Amino acid sequence: MEIFRRFEFRKFVEHRFVQIAQKIYLAAFPLLLFFALETLNPAAGMGLFRSPLSPASLAIFLLSAIFIALIIVALFCITTSLFVATNMASALFGIIYVVNNLKIMVAGNVFVPTDLSMLGGVATFTDFNAITIERTLLARVFLIIIMQIPIFFASKKIKFALRRRLIGLTSALALFVILFASPFAFNRVFPLFGLDEATLGSLNMVYRDKGVIIGFYAAAVDLRLQGAAATDVAEAFFADFENPGNAGISALDRLPNVIVIMSEAWMDPTVWPNVEFSQDPAPNFRRLSAEHRSGNVVVPVFGGGTANTEFEFLTGSAIFFTGSAMSFPFEQTERFFSRDIPTALPWLFRANGYRAVAVHPYYETFFRRNHNYPLLGFQAFYTMEDMPDAPIRGYFISDEYFTDRIIVQIDQANADDVPLFLFGISMQNHWGFTAEKYAGIDLDVTASSPRLTRHELEQVNSYLQGVFDADYHLGRLIEHIEEGDVPTMVVFFGDHLPVLGVRSNDIFEHIGFLDSRYTFNWYADDLRAAHSVPYLIWTNFEVCQEPLGDISTYFLGAVVARDSGIVLNQYYSYLLALFQYFRALTEHQYADRYGNFSRIASWILSEPHVQAFQALQHSNLHGVDAFHRGLRELVP
């Protein structure tokens, strides 16, 4: 009976109509796989699948299917098994889609190629228990596995000689290069599919409207930078600034210490609606803000990506012109950190006689800071490797110990009578925020809200404790400085907003701080709120108190340099000139000189001051004459 059944099944499989159906399935498999994979893309229903029959969507379906098909053909020519090839391709793309789905759930941002270089470091501080894998995700993965079954039978009928496989592999690779990785692709193919402006806006939007495959590829090859070059309008723009510079404005007996603290996930929780607190979670910051200059700094990232806010501040460069807020220049050492960046703030302060020091209580290799910081001009970099006995509070080295190390550096510089530029990044208030983070500790501040569940309030309270501790030690640092008479500037701001909720920003949606938990649905007001963190510029000496309003991270660094009274280099003089024309430019939004925010749009790129900024930054980071000999040496 068993032999009979196997015989009948074999006859069924070998039937002419079944074989025709198998061939049709094989031909359609790349497209079917793309549709199945896109069910794992949380944003597809809001973009690509919203109008599936539109010419734009059909074009992306075709291009993505060709992308998958060429990968399958290449793998088949290598493995000699169609079943193995399709499984490998499905597994490869499936992993990308699943990781993208989970990253959106946790951080609200898409998965990009540069994330691969940080997997080890991210794993050290990721709370995997906080990641919820939904049943629908598992069901969709199972569907992709089921799709391989028909190929198992069809693949037995396909065999090719070695010579034909080599021809096939060569042809597949050549066609892939022509369609996806050549000047012809960038200049002719991509514009047909709307990919010439694919990275104009947020990569989140690209993944929504173009699909994960094209989005991931766009992030890998930096489509925005293809063909980017200096323009005559950029050169003309700077013609009015023939001799920019700052002769030094300090009337002090000595240049002031400049202490910059980028506090992990710092924000002012009192701006949250529908939430009450047992006490003010940031009393020192609020008091100091009322007495000194403060406002909101527009950062390029939400929920993560500390290094990109750091990059903008230290280099005076916009992440917008480096590819995407989801890509990290710190991880692209060959492109951005193959040489010194002589205009970076540490080098600028060193040229004015400062000692440049960095403090970060985490691994020195994370974001390749141990490689990048010397190129930025730091003379010393103190990390957790230098802090073997540091106390842990929550999951990371405490802000108390972090502040103590900063005080040690200040006292040493004062004793040596050397002005200090110090850049510190805290770690205590890093994600995840759980009830267990401060287990056994009486929380100093707690929240209540009718809109939040008990579990959500536990996350909020965990975050608030980190805010309270950071604020307390900010006050302690200021008190220590006030005990002496050395002129000092303290700059305190956050790197990004926290991730609160099971799915990225659930809690922000529940309390009404943001309209939607999905970053893909954010309107202009949401984008502004999600990318704005408070800053404070405290000094114990007279300085211009003119309000700055909303200001981008790179402009904040320029203002700090100017107000410290040091002699500026031409780069920062030009940057301050640009500050007269606009306040912020990120891949999400643009703020004009009056602080009016709008979504990023193509017309913005045609603005002379934006083109000038792009050319100036390109010259700075890549060491080329962006203005066709019009820009002089950018060195202190």
C-alpha positions in Angstrom: 0.0 0.0 0.0 2.8 2.4 0.9 4.6 1.7 -2.4 1.3 2.3 -4.2 0.8 5.6 -2.5 4.4 6.7 -3.3 3.9 5.6 -6.9 0.6 7.5 -7.2 2.1 10.7 -5.7 5.1 10.5 -8.0 2.8 10.2 -11.0 0.9 13.2 -9.8 4.1 15.2 -9.4 5.2 14.2 -12.9 1.9 15.1 -14.5 2.3 17.6 -17.3 -0.1 20.1 -15.8 1.5 19.9 -12.4 4.9 20.5 -14.0 3.5 23.5 -15.8 2.2 24.8 -12.5 5.6 24.2 -10.9 7.3 26.3 -13.6 4.8 29.1 -13.1 5.3 28.9 -9.4 9.1 29.1 -9.8 8.8 32.1 -12.1 6.5 33.9 -9.7 8.3 32.8 -6.6 10.5 36.0 -6.2 7.4 38.2 -6.4 5.4 35.9 -4.0 8.3 35.9 -1.6 8.5 39.6 -1.7 4.8 39.9 -0.8 5.2 37.4 2.0 8.2 39.2 3.4 6.5 42.5 3.3 3.8 41.2 5.6 6.7 41.3 8.2 7.1 45.0 7.5 5.0 46.9 10.0 4.9 50.0 7.7 3.9 48.3 4.4 0.2 48.8 5.0 0.7 52.5 5.5 2.8 52.9 2.3 3.6 50.3 -0.3 0.4 48.3 0.1 -1.9 51.3 0.6 -2.3 51.5 -3.2 -0.8 48.2 -4.5 -2.1 48.7 -8.1 -0.6 52.2 -8.5 2.3 52.5 -11.0 4.7 53.5 -8.2 3.9 50.3 -6.2 3.9 48.0 -9.2 7.3 49.4 -10.2 8.7 48.7 -6.7 7.2 45.2 -6.8 9.0 44.5 -10.0 12.3 45.9 -8.9 12.2 44.0 -5.6 11.3 40.8 -7.4 14.2 41.2 -9.8 16.5 41.8 -6.8 15.4 38.6 -5.2 15.5 36.6 -8.4 19.1 37.6 -9.1 20.1 36.5 -5.7 18.4 33.2 -6.1 20.0 32.6 -9.5 23.4 33.3 -8.2 22.9 31.0 -5.2 21.6 28.3 -7.4 24.6 28.5 -9.7 26.8 28.1 -6.6 24.9 25.4 -4.7 23.5 23.5 -7.8 20.2 23.1 -5.9 17.2 25.3 -6.5 15.6 24.2 -3.3 18.8 25.2 -1.3 19.1 28.4 -3.2 15.5 29.5 -2.5 15.8 28.5 1.1 19.0 30.5 1.6 17.6 33.5 -0.1 14.4 33.2 1.9 16.4 32.8 5.2 18.6 35.8 4.3 15.8 38.2 3.5 13.7 36.7 6.3 16.3 37.5 8.9 16.5 41.1 7.7 12.8 41.5 7.8 12.4 39.9 11.3 15.2 42.0 12.8 13.7 45.1 11.2 10.3 44.2 12.7 11.8 43.7 16.1 13.9 46.9 15.9 10.9 49.0 14.9 9.0 47.4 17.9 11.8 48.3 20.4 13.3 51.5 19.1 10.9 52.8 16.5 13.6 52.8 13.8 14.4 50.6 10.9 17.2 48.1 10.6 20.1 49.3 8.5 23.4 47.7 7.4 25.6 49.7 9.8 23.7 48.1 12.7 25.5 44.8 11.8 28.8 46.3 13.0 27.3 47.0 16.5 25.5 43.7 17.2 28.0 42.7 19.8 28.0 46.0 21.6 24.2 46.3 21.5 23.8 42.9 23.0 25.6 43.9 26.1 22.9 46.4 27.1 19.8 45.0 25.5 17.1 43.7 27.8 15.9 40.8 25.6 13.2 40.0 28.1 11.6 43.3 27.1 11.3 42.2 23.5 7.9 40.7 22.8 7.6 38.4 19.7 4.1 38.6 18.5 2.2 35.5 17.3 1.4 37.1 14.0 5.1 37.5 13.3 5.7 33.8 13.9 2.7 32.9 11.7 4.1 35.0 8.8 7.5 33.4 9.2 5.9 30.0 9.1 4.1 31.0 5.8 7.5 31.8 4.2 8.7 28.3 5.3 5.7 26.7 3.8 6.3 28.4 0.5 9.4 26.3 0.0 7.6 23.0 -0.2 6.5 23.2 -3.9 10.1 24.0 -4.9 11.3 20.9 -3.1 9.6 18.8 -5.8 10.2 21.1 -8.7 14.0 21.4 -8.0 14.5 17.7 -8.6 13.7 18.2 -12.3 16.3 21.0 -12.9 19.9 20.3 -13.6 22.6 22.3 -15.2 26.2 21.6 -16.3 29.1 23.4 -14.6 29.7 25.6 -17.7 26.1 26.7 -17.8 26.1 27.4 -14.1 29.2 29.6 -14.4 27.6 31.5 -17.3 24.5 31.9 -15.2 26.4 33.2 -12.1 28.4 35.6 -14.2 25.2 36.9 -16.0 23.3 37.2 -12.7 26.1 39.2 -11.1 26.6 41.4 -14.1 22.9 42.2 -14.3 22.8 42.9 -10.6 25.6 45.4 -11.0 24.0 47.1 -14.0 20.6 47.4 -12.3 21.7 48.2 -8.7 25.3 49.2 -8.4 26.4 51.2 -11.4 26.3 54.8 -12.7 23.6 53.6 -15.1 21.6 52.4 -12.1 21.9 55.6 -10.2 21.3 57.9 -13.2 18.8 55.9 -15.2 17.2 53.0 -13.4 16.6 54.4 -9.9 14.8 57.6 -11.2 12.3 55.4 -13.0 11.3 53.9 -9.7 11.4 57.1 -7.7 14.6 56.1 -5.9 16.6 59.1 -6.9 15.0 60.9 -3.9 14.5 57.7 -1.9 16.6 59.0 1.0 15.5 62.6 0.9 13.3 61.9 3.9 13.6 59.5 6.8 14.7 56.0 6.0 11.6 55.0 8.0 9.6 56.5 5.2 11.7 54.7 2.5 11.0 51.4 4.2 7.3 52.3 4.3 6.9 53.4 0.7 9.6 51.3 -1.1 9.7 48.2 1.0 12.4 46.8 3.2 14.6 45.3 0.5 15.0 48.6 -1.4 15.2 50.5 1.8 17.9 48.3 3.2 19.8 48.5 -0.1 19.3 52.3 -0.2 20.9 52.6 3.3 23.8 50.3 2.2 24.8 52.4 -0.9 23.8 55.8 0.5 21.7 56.8 -2.5 21.4 60.4 -1.2 25.1 60.9 -1.8 25.2 59.7 -5.4 26.1 62.7 -7.5 26.4 65.0 -4.6 28.8 67.8 -5.5 29.6 71.4 -4.8 27.6 73.9 -6.8 28.3 77.4 -8.0 25.5 78.7 -5.8 27.4 77.3 -2.8 30.5 79.2 -3.8 28.5 82.4 -4.4 26.8 82.1 -1.0 30.1 82.4 0.9 31.4 85.2 -1.3 29.9 87.6 1.3 32.1 86.1 4.0 35.5 86.8 2.6 37.3 86.9 5.9 35.2 85.0 8.5 36.7 84.6 11.8 36.6 85.5 15.5 39.5 87.2 17.1 38.5 86.0 20.5 36.0 87.8 22.7 37.0 86.6 26.1 37.6 89.5 28.6 38.5 86.9 31.4 41.9 86.5 32.9 41.9 83.0 31.5 39.8 81.0 29.1 37.0 79.2 30.8 36.7 75.5 31.3 34.0 74.1 28.9 32.3 71.0 30.3 29.8 69.3 28.0 27.6 66.5 29.3 25.4 64.6 26.9 23.0 62.8 29.3 21.7 59.5 28.2 18.0 59.6 27.1 17.6 62.9 28.9 14.3 64.9 28.6 12.1 66.9 30.9 9.3 64.6 31.9 7.1 67.5 33.1 6.2 68.3 29.5 4.2 65.0 29.4 0.5 65.5 29.4 -1.8 63.4 31.6 0.9 62.4 34.0 1.5 63.5 37.6 4.7 63.1 39.6 5.3 62.6 43.3 7.8 65.4 43.1 9.7 67.4 40.4 11.9 64.9 38.6 14.4 67.5 37.6 14.4 70.4 40.1 18.1 71.4 39.5 17.7 71.6 35.7 14.5 73.6 36.1 16.1 76.1 38.5 19.2 76.5 36.5 17.3 76.9 33.2 15.4 79.8 34.7 18.6 81.5 35.6 20.7 80.7 32.5 20.3 80.1 28.8 18.2 77.1 27.9 15.9 75.8 25.2 15.5 72.7 23.0 18.1 71.1 20.8 16.9 69.3 17.7 18.7 66.0 17.5 18.8 63.6 14.4 17.6 60.5 16.2 14.8 59.1 18.3 15.0 56.4 21.0 18.6 55.5 20.2 21.6 56.4 18.0 23.6 58.4 20.6 26.7 58.5 18.4 24.9 60.5 15.7 23.9 63.3 18.1 27.5 63.1 19.3 28.9 63.3 15.8 26.9 66.4 15.0 27.9 68.2 18.1 31.6 67.4 17.9 32.1 67.9 14.1 29.6 70.6 13.3 28.2 68.3 10.6 24.6 67.3 9.8 23.8 63.7 9.7 21.4 64.6 6.9 24.4 64.8 4.5 26.0 61.6 5.6 23.3 59.2 4.5 20.7 58.8 7.2 20.1 59.1 10.9 19.9 55.3 10.9 23.5 55.1 9.5 26.4 55.9 11.8 29.5 57.8 10.6 31.3 56.5 13.7 31.0 53.0 12.2 32.2 54.0 8.7 35.8 54.6 9.6 37.1 54.3 6.0 34.7 57.0 4.8 34.6 59.5 7.7 37.4 58.6 10.1 40.4 57.7 7.9 42.2 60.9 8.9 42.0 63.7 11.4 39.0 66.0 11.3 40.9 69.2 12.0 37.8 71.4 12.4 36.2 69.2 15.1 35.6 70.9 18.4 38.4 69.1 20.4 41.0 70.2 17.9 39.6 73.7 17.9 39.8 74.0 21.7 43.3 72.4 21.6 44.4 75.1 19.1 43.4 77.6 21.8 45.5 76.0 24.5 42.9 73.6 26.0 43.3 70.1 27.2 40.7 68.0 25.4 39.3 65.0 27.4 36.4 62.6 26.9 34.6 60.5 29.6 32.2 57.7 28.9 31.5 54.9 31.4 31.0 52.2 28.8 33.2 50.1 26.5 35.8 52.1 24.6 35.2 50.1 21.4 31.5 50.8 21.2 30.8 53.0 18.2 34.6 52.7 17.6 35.2 55.7 19.8 38.7 54.4 20.7 39.6 54.8 17.0 37.6 57.9 16.3 38.2 60.1 19.3 41.9 60.7 18.6 41.0 61.8 15.1 38.5 64.3 16.6 41.3 65.7 18.7 40.8 64.2 22.1 44.0 63.7 24.1 42.5 61.4 26.6 39.5 59.1 26.7 38.4 57.5 30.0 36.0 54.6 29.7 34.7 51.7 31.8 38.0 49.9 31.2 39.6 52.6 33.3 36.9 52.2 36.0 37.2 48.7 37.3 35.7 49.5 40.7 32.9 51.8 39.5 29.6 51.3 41.3 26.6 50.1 39.2 23.3 51.7 39.6 20.5 50.1 37.7 22.2 48.2 34.9 25.2 50.6 34.3 27.9 52.7 35.9 26.2 55.3 38.1 25.9 58.9 37.2 27.4 59.6 40.6 30.7 58.0 39.7 30.5 59.5 36.2 30.2 63.0 37.7 33.0 62.2 40.2 35.3 61.4 37.2 34.4 64.7 35.6 35.2 66.6 38.8 38.6 64.9 39.0 39.4 66.1 35.5 38.3 69.7 36.3 40.3 69.8 39.5 43.4 68.4 37.7 43.1 71.0 34.9 42.7 73.8 37.4 45.7 72.6 39.4 47.7 72.6 36.2 46.3 76.0 35.2 45.2 74.6 31.8 41.7 75.3 30.4 39.7 72.1 30.0 37.4 71.0 27.2 35.6 67.9 28.5 32.9 65.9 26.6 31.1 63.4 28.8 28.4 60.8 27.9 26.5 59.3 30.7 25.2 55.7 30.7 23.1 55.0 33.8 19.8 56.0 32.2 20.2 53.8 29.2 17.3 51.5 28.1 15.8 49.2 29.2 13.5 50.6 31.7 12.1 47.8 33.9 10.9 47.3 37.5 14.0 45.2 38.1 16.4 48.0 37.1 16.3 49.6 40.5 15.1 46.6 42.5 15.7 47.1 46.2 16.0 50.9 45.9 13.4 53.3 47.2 12.5 55.4 44.1 12.9 59.1 44.6 10.1 60.0 42.2 7.2 58.1 40.8 4.4 58.9 38.3 0.7 58.3 38.2 -1.6 58.4 35.2 -5.1 57.0 34.4 -3.9 56.3 30.9 -1.1 53.9 31.8 -1.2 50.3 33.1 0.8 49.2 36.1 3.4 47.6 33.9 3.8 50.9 31.9 4.1 52.9 35.1 6.9 50.6 36.2 8.8 51.5 33.1 8.1 55.2 33.5 9.2 55.1 37.1 12.4 53.3 36.1 13.1 56.0 33.6 12.3 58.8 36.1 14.8 57.5 38.6 17.5 57.9 36.0 16.4 61.4 35.2 16.3 62.3 38.9 19.8 60.9 39.5 21.2 62.8 36.4 19.6 66.0 37.6 20.9 65.6 41.2 24.5 65.1 40.0 24.2 68.0 37.6 23.4 70.1 40.6 26.3 68.6 42.5 28.7 69.4 39.7 27.5 73.0 39.6 27.9 73.3 43.4 31.5 72.0 43.1 32.4 74.5 40.4 30.8 77.4 42.3 33.1 76.6 45.3 36.0 77.8 43.2 36.7 80.9 41.1 37.7 79.4 37.8 35.5 80.6 34.9 33.5 77.6 33.6 30.8 76.8 31.1 28.7 73.7 31.6 26.6 72.5 28.7 24.0 69.9 29.5 21.7 68.2 27.0 20.2 64.9 26.0 21.2 62.7 23.1 17.6 61.5 22.3 14.3 60.7 23.8 13.9 57.4 25.6 12.2 54.3 24.3 9.1 53.7 26.5 6.7 50.9 25.9 6.5 47.4 24.5 6.4 48.8 21.0 8.9 51.7 20.7 6.9 54.7 21.9 3.6 53.1 23.1 3.7 55.1 26.3 4.2 58.4 24.6 1.1 57.6 22.5 -1.0 56.5 25.5 -0.3 59.7 27.5 -0.9 61.9 24.4 2.6 63.2 24.0 2.8 61.8 20.5 -0.2 61.0 18.3 0.9 57.6 17.2 3.2 54.9 18.5 4.3 54.3 14.9 7.0 56.7 13.7 5.7 56.3 10.2 2.5 58.1 11.1 4.0 61.1 12.8 3.0 64.6 11.7 5.1 67.7 11.9 4.3 68.4 15.5 5.1 64.8 16.4 8.4 64.9 14.6 9.4 68.1 16.4 8.5 66.7 19.8 10.2 63.4 19.2 13.5 64.9 18.1 13.7 67.8 20.6 15.5 67.5 23.9 16.2 70.3 26.4 19.6 71.9 26.8 21.2 74.2 29.4 24.2 76.5 29.0 25.4 77.5 32.5 28.3 79.9 33.2 29.8 81.6 36.2 30.9 84.5 34.0 29.1 87.1 31.9 28.1 85.8 28.5 25.5 86.7 25.9 22.1 85.7 27.2 20.2 86.2 23.9 17.7 83.3 23.5 18.7 80.8 20.9 15.3 79.1 20.5 15.2 75.7 18.8 18.7 74.9 17.6 20.3 71.9 16.0 23.1 69.9 17.6 25.8 71.2 15.2 24.8 74.8 15.7 24.8 74.3 19.5 28.5 73.2 19.3 29.3 76.3 17.3 27.5 78.6 19.8 29.4 77.0 22.7 32.7 77.6 20.9 31.8 81.2 20.2 30.6 82.0 23.7 33.6 80.4 25.3 35.6 83.3 23.8 38.1 81.2 21.9 39.4 82.1 18.5 37.3 80.3 15.9 38.5 78.6 12.8 36.9 79.4 9.4 34.6 76.4 9.5 32.8 77.5 12.6 32.7 81.1 11.4 31.0 79.9 8.3 28.7 77.7 10.4 27.6 80.6 12.5 27.0 82.5 9.3 24.6 79.7 8.2 22.9 80.0 11.6 21.5 83.3 10.4 19.5 81.5 7.7 18.1 78.4 9.4 17.9 76.6 12.8 17.8 72.9 12.0 18.0 70.4 9.2 17.4 66.7 9.8 16.2 63.9 7.5 12.8 64.4 9.1 12.3 68.2 9.3 13.6 71.7 8.6 13.4 74.8 10.8 13.9 78.2 9.2 15.5 81.2 10.9 12.3 82.0 12.7 11.9 78.6 14.2 9.1 77.5 11.9 9.2 73.7 11.4 8.2 71.8 8.3 8.6 68.3 6.9 11.7 67.8 4.8 10.9 68.4 1.1 12.8 68.6 -2.2 12.5 72.4 -2.3 14.7 72.7 0.8 17.7 71.2 -1.1 17.6 74.0 -3.6 18.0 76.6 -1.0 21.4 78.4 -1.4 22.3 78.1 2.3 21.5 74.4 2.4 23.6 73.8 -0.7 26.3 75.9 0.9 26.2 73.8 4.1 26.4 70.6 2.1 29.5 71.8 0.2 31.1 73.1 3.4 30.5 69.9 5.2 31.7 67.7 2.3 34.9 69.7 2.2 35.4 69.4 5.9 34.8 65.6 6.2 36.5 64.5 3.0 39.3 66.9 2.6 38.4 68.2 -0.8 38.0 71.7 -2.2 34.2 71.8 -2.3 34.1 75.4 -3.7 36.4 74.9 -6.6 39.3 76.6 -4.9 37.0 79.2 -3.3 37.3 77.8 0.2 40.6 78.2 2.0 42.2 75.7 4.4 39.9 74.6 7.1 42.3 74.4 9.9 42.6 76.2 13.2 
